[in-house]
Amino acid sequence: MSENTLNNILELFYILIGLQLLYTAYRVLKSSSHKKKYGTALFWILLAITFIAGPYIPNVINGAFILIMGALTLFKQVTIKNIIDVDEVEGNKGAKKYGNKLFIPAVILAFAAIAVSNWTPLGGAIGLGVSSVLGLIAAYIVIKPNGKYVLYDSDRLTQQIGTVGILPQFLAALGVLFTVSGVGDVISKGISSFLPEGNHLLGATAYILGMVLFTMLMGNAFAAFTVITASIGLPFVIAQGGDPVIAGALAMTGGFCGTLLTPMAANFNTLPVALLEMKDEFGVIKAQAPIAILLIFVHIGLMYFWAF
């Protein structure tokens, strides 16, 4: 299957996401009591345009849309309103009626995602789209809901996740930008000015802490890995005799300790707060911090004693 065909299939799923975002904007605008409905609707409309027409409009326009969305978020103009949720009585009634059958769509979604991603040439991103469609079809077969409730629930989830849902895309782009702009070279020169070569403990400490701090900044250990390994790992650990396989693996898992400590890791630390409607926006991070800090020291020790 050609790359062009794969891109076209992926583009179809992006358009479907954009249509869902437009529906959310429509739902927001319908609300008569939403005090910030125009700012909220504008956010979802701009995001929908980037999904539907992003490749076909000038990059400067896409950039302007992102800046506007950032400003709307900064000034708290994006809020949740006019969502339709299932009340507790209806939820309990449905749970008793369908029992464990409710898990069938979720199981089909998971297995389909794995199967398409690993055993077809379609790849992971398309696999998620295909599995989502199959999960939705399974839900229709098992539960037979009214079609409008699918739209209502998609809108509810979109609004509850809110603005943090787009952080992974922005952070991935930030990682590419840092790599292309030579941030790794700047960090390497800065570190080499005071970190002596040949000190294995300092090298291991700098590598792990660099991964932790950069992951906290970028919200993604994968994005941080390229920059920090090139700037710190290679000259101060691997070039000094460190095993590249062991050092690289420990650097990656050490970076995940940073994931536990930052709100930039939206999937792990911010989305649960929104979905569980927690009062403390940093509650997840506070619960994870003691273990994360302990594991940072463990990783430094493992790299010092095991990699060299």
MOUR-V651049 format. One record per pair of residues at least 12 apart in sequence whose C-alpha atoms are under 10 Angstrom apart, sorted by the first residue. I is the first residue (numbers start at 1). GAP is how many residues later the second one is. Records with the same first field share a line. If there is no record, write none. Layout:
BEGIN
I: GAP, GAP
END
This chain:
BEGIN
1: 119, 120, 121
2: 119, 120
3: 118, 119
5: 117
6: 115, 116, 117, 120
7: 115, 119
9: 113, 117, 120, 121
10: 112, 113, 115, 116, 117, 119, 120
11: 40, 41, 42, 44, 115
12: 39, 40, 114, 117
13: 38, 39, 112, 113, 115, 116, 117, 120
14: 34, 36, 37, 38, 39, 40, 112, 115
15: 33, 34, 35, 36, 37, 38, 39
16: 32, 35, 36, 113
17: 30, 31, 34, 35, 112
18: 26, 27, 28, 29, 30, 31, 32, 33, 34, 35
19: 26, 29, 30, 32, 33
20: 24, 28, 131, 134, 135, 138
21: 20, 22, 23, 24, 25, 26, 27, 28, 30, 133, 134, 137, 138
22: 19, 20, 22, 23, 24, 25, 26, 27, 133
23: 18, 21, 22, 25, 128, 129, 131, 132
24: 16, 17, 20, 21, 24, 58, 59, 127, 128, 130, 131, 132, 133, 134, 135
25: 12, 13, 14, 15, 16, 17, 18, 19, 20, 21, 23, 130, 134
26: 15, 18, 19, 129
27: 14, 54, 55, 56, 125, 128, 129
28: 12, 13, 14, 16, 51, 52, 53, 54, 55, 127, 131
29: 12, 13, 52, 53
30: 51, 52
31: 50, 51, 52
32: 49, 50
33: 48, 49
34: 45, 46, 47, 48
35: 42, 44, 46
36: 40, 41, 42, 43, 44, 45
37: 40, 41, 42, 43, 44, 45
38: 39, 40
39: 30, 33, 34, 36, 37, 38, 39, 40
40: 29, 32, 33, 36, 37, 38, 39, 40, 41, 119, 122, 123
41: 36, 37, 38
42: 23, 26, 27, 30, 35, 36
43: 22, 23, 25, 26, 27, 28, 29, 30, 34, 35, 119, 120
44: 25, 34, 114, 115, 118, 119
45: 20, 24
46: 16, 18, 19, 20, 22, 23
47: 15, 18, 19, 22, 116, 119
49: 13, 16
50: 12, 13, 15, 16
66: 104
69: 94
70: 93
72: 91
73: 89, 90, 91
78: 81, 84, 85
79: 80, 81, 83, 84
80: 76, 78, 79, 80, 81, 82
81: 75, 78, 79
82: 70, 73, 74, 77
83: 69, 70, 71, 72, 73, 74, 75, 76, 77
84: 65, 67, 68, 69, 71, 72
85: 64, 67, 68, 70, 71, 72
86: 63, 66, 67
94: 49
97: 46
98: 44, 45
101: 38, 41, 42
102: 36, 37, 40, 41
103: 36, 39
104: 31, 34, 35, 38
105: 26, 27, 29, 30, 31, 32, 33, 34, 35, 36, 37, 38
106: 25, 26, 28, 29, 30, 32, 33
107: 24, 28, 31
108: 23, 24, 26, 27, 28, 29, 30, 31
109: 18, 19, 20, 21, 22, 23, 24, 25, 26, 27, 28, 29
110: 17, 18, 21, 22, 25
111: 20, 24
112: 15, 16, 17, 18, 19, 20, 21, 22, 23
113: 12, 13, 14, 15, 16, 17, 18, 19, 21, 22
114: 13, 14, 17
115: 12, 16
116: 12, 13, 14, 15
117: 13, 14
136: 14
157: 117, 118
159: 115, 116
160: 111, 113, 114, 115, 116, 117
161: 105, 106, 109, 110, 111, 112, 113, 114
162: 109, 112, 113
163: 103, 108
164: 99, 100, 101, 102, 103, 106, 107, 110
165: 101, 102, 105, 106
166: 100, 101
167: 51, 52, 97, 98, 99, 100
168: 50, 51, 52, 96, 97, 98, 99
170: 48, 49
171: 46, 47, 48, 49, 52, 93, 94, 95
172: 46, 47, 48, 50, 51, 52
173: 45, 50
174: 44, 49, 50
175: 43, 44, 45, 46, 47, 48, 49, 50, 51, 52
176: 47, 48, 50, 51
178: 40, 45, 46, 48, 49
179: 44, 45, 47, 48, 49, 51
180: 47
182: 45, 49
183: 44, 45, 47, 48
184: 40, 42, 43, 44, 45, 46, 47, 48
185: 42, 43, 45, 46, 47
186: 45
187: 23, 40, 41, 43, 44, 45
188: 39, 40, 41, 42, 43, 44, 45, 46, 47, 48
189: 42, 43
190: 41
191: 15, 40, 41, 45
192: 39, 40, 43, 44
195: 41
196: 40
197: 38, 39, 40, 42, 43
198: 37, 38, 39, 41, 42, 43
199: 37, 38, 41
200: 36, 37, 38, 40, 41, 42, 103, 104, 105, 107, 108
201: 35, 36, 99, 100, 102, 103, 104, 107
202: 34, 35, 98, 102
203: 29, 30, 31, 32, 33, 34, 35, 37, 39, 97, 100, 101
204: 28, 29, 32, 33, 34, 38, 43, 46, 47, 95, 96, 97, 98, 99, 100, 101, 103, 104
205: 32, 91, 92, 94, 95, 96, 98, 99
206: 22, 26, 27, 30, 31, 94
207: 18, 21, 22, 24, 25, 26, 27, 29, 30, 40, 41, 43, 44, 47, 48, 93, 96
208: 20, 21, 24, 25, 39, 40, 42, 43, 44, 45, 46, 47, 49, 50, 88, 89, 91, 92, 95
209: 19, 42, 45, 46, 48, 49, 87, 88, 90, 91
210: 14, 15, 17, 18, 19, 21, 22, 23, 41, 44, 45, 48
211: 12, 13, 14, 15, 16, 17, 18, 21, 22, 39, 40, 41, 42, 43, 44, 45, 46, 47, 48
212: 12, 13, 16, 39, 40, 41, 42, 43, 44, 45, 46, 47, 48, 49, 50, 80, 81, 84
213: 15, 42, 44, 45, 46, 48, 49
214: 13, 14, 41, 44, 45
215: 13, 37, 39, 40, 41, 42, 43, 44, 45, 46, 47, 49, 50
216: 39, 40, 41, 42, 43, 44, 45, 46, 47, 48, 49
217: 41, 42, 45, 46, 47, 48
218: 40, 41, 44, 45, 46, 47
219: 36, 37, 39, 40, 41, 42, 43, 44, 45, 46, 47, 48, 49, 50
220: 35, 36, 38, 39, 42, 44, 45, 46, 47
221: 30, 31, 32, 33, 34, 35, 36, 37, 38, 44
222: 30, 31, 33, 34
224: 27, 28, 31
225: 23, 26, 27, 30
228: 23, 27
229: 18, 19, 22, 23
233: 14, 15, 18
234: 13, 14
237: 66, 67, 70, 71
238: 69, 70
240: 68
241: 66, 67
242: 61, 62, 64, 65, 66
243: 60, 63, 64, 65
244: 63, 64
245: 62
246: 56, 57, 60, 61, 62
247: 52, 55, 56, 57, 59, 60, 61
248: 55, 59
249: 54
250: 48, 49, 50, 52, 53, 56, 57
251: 48, 49, 52
253: 42, 43, 46
254: 38, 41, 42, 43, 44, 45, 46, 49
255: 41, 44
256: 36, 39, 40
257: 31, 32, 34, 35, 36, 37, 38, 39, 42
258: 31, 34, 35, 38
259: 26, 29, 33
260: 24, 25, 26, 27, 28, 29, 30, 31, 32, 33
261: 21, 23, 24, 25, 26, 27, 28, 29, 31, 32
262: 20, 22, 23, 24, 27
263: 18, 19, 21, 22
268: 16, 17
269: 12, 13, 14, 15, 16, 17, 19
270: 12, 13, 14, 15
271: 13
272: 12
273: 12
END
